[in-house]
Amino acid sequence: MDNQIKAIIPDDESILIEGRKLVEREEIADVLKAALQRDPDFILVIEPIVNAPYMGVGKLLYTCQRIGVPPENLRYTMENGEVVTFDELRARTPAEPV
């Protein structure tokens, strides 16, 4: 699939997108805005490194939401390598009652 972009989350501070190490939210936003302009239906595959750095994933998701990347364009890579939608991820890992 050529409209797929992989975002690797190696730690809580940086995100690797299209081979570029991005740290600042504006840098991330600029790359994702350009991707949206090229193809509004692009798929962003989020791939955390072992022990999912939640702050890094949160930073990416917040930026996606802020610039208007549709939630249906987001995918998440599970520990076994399977790529799922966020609806599938939510169904597999239901939130515990508060």
ChimeraX commands (.cxc) that place a marker at each C-alpha (Angstrom):
marker #1 position 0.00,0.00,0.00 radius 0.5
marker #1 position 1.78,3.17,-1.15 radius 0.5
marker #1 position -0.36,5.63,0.80 radius 0.5
marker #1 position 0.90,4.25,4.10 radius 0.5
marker #1 position 3.23,6.16,6.42 radius 0.5
marker #1 position 4.93,4.45,9.33 radius 0.5
marker #1 position 5.47,6.37,12.56 radius 0.5
marker #1 position 7.95,4.62,14.81 radius 0.5
marker #1 position 7.85,5.67,18.46 radius 0.5
marker #1 position 11.26,4.81,19.94 radius 0.5
marker #1 position 10.84,6.83,23.14 radius 0.5
marker #1 position 8.68,9.48,24.82 radius 0.5
marker #1 position 10.42,12.38,23.09 radius 0.5
marker #1 position 10.91,11.49,19.43 radius 0.5
marker #1 position 8.94,10.08,16.53 radius 0.5
marker #1 position 10.44,8.71,13.33 radius 0.5
marker #1 position 8.32,9.48,10.27 radius 0.5
marker #1 position 9.53,8.85,6.72 radius 0.5
marker #1 position 13.06,8.37,8.03 radius 0.5
marker #1 position 13.11,11.72,9.84 radius 0.5
marker #1 position 13.55,12.02,13.59 radius 0.5
marker #1 position 11.00,14.54,14.83 radius 0.5
marker #1 position 10.81,15.91,18.35 radius 0.5
marker #1 position 8.78,19.11,18.27 radius 0.5
marker #1 position 5.00,18.94,17.78 radius 0.5
marker #1 position 5.19,21.54,14.99 radius 0.5
marker #1 position 7.69,19.38,13.07 radius 0.5
marker #1 position 5.34,16.41,13.40 radius 0.5
marker #1 position 2.37,18.55,12.38 radius 0.5
marker #1 position 4.19,19.84,9.27 radius 0.5
marker #1 position 5.02,16.31,8.07 radius 0.5
marker #1 position 1.46,15.09,8.67 radius 0.5
marker #1 position -0.10,18.17,7.02 radius 0.5
marker #1 position 2.03,17.51,3.93 radius 0.5
marker #1 position 0.88,13.88,3.94 radius 0.5
marker #1 position -2.77,15.00,4.16 radius 0.5
marker #1 position -2.27,17.35,1.22 radius 0.5
marker #1 position -0.69,14.58,-0.88 radius 0.5
marker #1 position -3.38,12.05,0.02 radius 0.5
marker #1 position -6.23,12.79,2.46 radius 0.5
marker #1 position -6.81,9.03,2.74 radius 0.5
marker #1 position -3.25,8.12,3.74 radius 0.5
marker #1 position -2.88,5.53,6.50 radius 0.5
marker #1 position -0.67,6.34,9.47 radius 0.5
marker #1 position 0.67,3.15,11.04 radius 0.5
marker #1 position 1.87,3.76,14.60 radius 0.5
marker #1 position 4.58,1.37,15.66 radius 0.5
marker #1 position 5.83,1.71,19.22 radius 0.5
marker #1 position 9.03,0.00,20.22 radius 0.5
marker #1 position 8.89,-2.60,23.03 radius 0.5
marker #1 position 7.25,-1.36,26.23 radius 0.5
marker #1 position 5.04,1.15,24.36 radius 0.5
marker #1 position 6.23,4.67,25.20 radius 0.5
marker #1 position 2.81,6.10,25.94 radius 0.5
marker #1 position 3.87,9.74,26.01 radius 0.5
marker #1 position 5.31,9.45,22.50 radius 0.5
marker #1 position 2.15,7.76,21.22 radius 0.5
marker #1 position 0.04,10.41,22.96 radius 0.5
marker #1 position 2.08,13.22,21.42 radius 0.5
marker #1 position 1.51,11.75,17.96 radius 0.5
marker #1 position -2.22,11.18,18.51 radius 0.5
marker #1 position -2.72,14.68,19.90 radius 0.5
marker #1 position -0.95,16.16,16.86 radius 0.5
marker #1 position -3.07,14.05,14.49 radius 0.5
marker #1 position -6.24,15.23,16.18 radius 0.5
marker #1 position -5.13,18.86,16.18 radius 0.5
marker #1 position -4.40,18.99,12.44 radius 0.5
marker #1 position -7.39,16.91,11.36 radius 0.5
marker #1 position -6.05,13.45,10.52 radius 0.5
marker #1 position -9.24,11.35,10.50 radius 0.5
marker #1 position -9.26,8.64,13.21 radius 0.5
marker #1 position -10.15,6.06,10.56 radius 0.5
marker #1 position -6.74,6.76,8.94 radius 0.5
marker #1 position -4.89,5.57,12.05 radius 0.5
marker #1 position -3.56,2.07,12.64 radius 0.5
marker #1 position -1.62,0.56,15.53 radius 0.5
marker #1 position 0.97,-2.21,15.39 radius 0.5
marker #1 position 0.42,-4.85,18.04 radius 0.5
marker #1 position 3.30,-6.65,19.81 radius 0.5
marker #1 position 2.87,-9.62,17.46 radius 0.5
marker #1 position 3.25,-7.34,14.41 radius 0.5
marker #1 position -0.43,-7.31,13.47 radius 0.5
marker #1 position -1.68,-3.91,12.32 radius 0.5
marker #1 position -5.17,-3.00,13.58 radius 0.5
marker #1 position -7.54,-0.04,13.51 radius 0.5
marker #1 position -8.12,1.85,16.75 radius 0.5
marker #1 position -11.66,0.43,16.89 radius 0.5
marker #1 position -10.16,-3.08,16.78 radius 0.5
marker #1 position -7.59,-2.11,19.40 radius 0.5
marker #1 position -10.32,-0.75,21.68 radius 0.5
marker #1 position -12.39,-3.91,21.26 radius 0.5
marker #1 position -9.41,-6.08,22.21 radius 0.5
marker #1 position -8.40,-4.03,25.22 radius 0.5
marker #1 position -11.57,-2.71,26.87 radius 0.5
marker #1 position -11.13,-0.07,29.52 radius 0.5
marker #1 position -11.59,-1.16,33.09 radius 0.5
marker #1 position -14.44,0.44,35.06 radius 0.5
marker #1 position -13.46,3.62,36.86 radius 0.5
marker link #1:1,2 radius 0.2
marker link #1:2,3 radius 0.2
marker link #1:3,4 radius 0.2
marker link #1:4,5 radius 0.2
marker link #1:5,6 radius 0.2
marker link #1:6,7 radius 0.2
marker link #1:7,8 radius 0.2
marker link #1:8,9 radius 0.2
marker link #1:9,10 radius 0.2
marker link #1:10,11 radius 0.2
marker link #1:11,12 radius 0.2
marker link #1:12,13 radius 0.2
marker link #1:13,14 radius 0.2
marker link #1:14,15 radius 0.2
marker link #1:15,16 radius 0.2
marker link #1:16,17 radius 0.2
marker link #1:17,18 radius 0.2
marker link #1:18,19 radius 0.2
marker link #1:19,20 radius 0.2
marker link #1:20,21 radius 0.2
marker link #1:21,22 radius 0.2
marker link #1:22,23 radius 0.2
marker link #1:23,24 radius 0.2
marker link #1:24,25 radius 0.2
marker link #1:25,26 radius 0.2
marker link #1:26,27 radius 0.2
marker link #1:27,28 radius 0.2
marker link #1:28,29 radius 0.2
marker link #1:29,30 radius 0.2
marker link #1:30,31 radius 0.2
marker link #1:31,32 radius 0.2
marker link #1:32,33 radius 0.2
marker link #1:33,34 radius 0.2
marker link #1:34,35 radius 0.2
marker link #1:35,36 radius 0.2
marker link #1:36,37 radius 0.2
marker link #1:37,38 radius 0.2
marker link #1:38,39 radius 0.2
marker link #1:39,40 radius 0.2
marker link #1:40,41 radius 0.2
marker link #1:41,42 radius 0.2
marker link #1:42,43 radius 0.2
marker link #1:43,44 radius 0.2
marker link #1:44,45 radius 0.2
marker link #1:45,46 radius 0.2
marker link #1:46,47 radius 0.2
marker link #1:47,48 radius 0.2
marker link #1:48,49 radius 0.2
marker link #1:49,50 radius 0.2
marker link #1:50,51 radius 0.2
marker link #1:51,52 radius 0.2
marker link #1:52,53 radius 0.2
marker link #1:53,54 radius 0.2
marker link #1:54,55 radius 0.2
marker link #1:55,56 radius 0.2
marker link #1:56,57 radius 0.2
marker link #1:57,58 radius 0.2
marker link #1:58,59 radius 0.2
marker link #1:59,60 radius 0.2
marker link #1:60,61 radius 0.2
marker link #1:61,62 radius 0.2
marker link #1:62,63 radius 0.2
marker link #1:63,64 radius 0.2
marker link #1:64,65 radius 0.2
marker link #1:65,66 radius 0.2
marker link #1:66,67 radius 0.2
marker link #1:67,68 radius 0.2
marker link #1:68,69 radius 0.2
marker link #1:69,70 radius 0.2
marker link #1:70,71 radius 0.2
marker link #1:71,72 radius 0.2
marker link #1:72,73 radius 0.2
marker link #1:73,74 radius 0.2
marker link #1:74,75 radius 0.2
marker link #1:75,76 radius 0.2
marker link #1:76,77 radius 0.2
marker link #1:77,78 radius 0.2
marker link #1:78,79 radius 0.2
marker link #1:79,80 radius 0.2
marker link #1:80,81 radius 0.2
marker link #1:81,82 radius 0.2
marker link #1:82,83 radius 0.2
marker link #1:83,84 radius 0.2
marker link #1:84,85 radius 0.2
marker link #1:85,86 radius 0.2
marker link #1:86,87 radius 0.2
marker link #1:87,88 radius 0.2
marker link #1:88,89 radius 0.2
marker link #1:89,90 radius 0.2
marker link #1:90,91 radius 0.2
marker link #1:91,92 radius 0.2
marker link #1:92,93 radius 0.2
marker link #1:93,94 radius 0.2
marker link #1:94,95 radius 0.2
marker link #1:95,96 radius 0.2
marker link #1:96,97 radius 0.2
marker link #1:97,98 radius 0.2
view
